[in-house]
Amino acid sequence: MGRKDEIKAMAEMLIKNNEGQAYFNLGDCSRIIGCGVNTVAREFHNAGILVKRVGPSKRVSAYDLAAYMSLGRVAPID
């Protein structure tokens, strides 16, 4: 499975597990990736992940969230 296929499958699973929701606010992203809510924005900025403003909220697509989650992964024995 290539990286794009893996990201697509992960994004589809995120959408399925969140009742069809395709965009997530930073609080949801924090819960999903297990990162503190105060560090999510900095992590996304460093990874080049863009957000979409919806009123006062900033949202991240499931695909971008899945892409972030797949960055920097290494074999368990490394």
C-alpha positions, 0 to 999 in steps of 0.5 A: 500500500502506497502512502497516498492509499494509506492516507486515503484509507485513514481519512475514510476511517476518520470520517466513518468513525466520526459520523460522516464529519469530514472537517475537524476543529482543532479540539477534535484534532487534538483528541484524535492525534493525542496532542495537547490542544495548545500545541495542535496549531503549532504542529500543523503549522510546522507540517504545512497543514492548512486550516479552513476558517468557518466563523471563529473556528479553524477546521482541518480536513480529514485528508489533511489530518490523515496526512499529518498522522502519517508523517515521520513514521518509522519502523518500530525497530529503528 
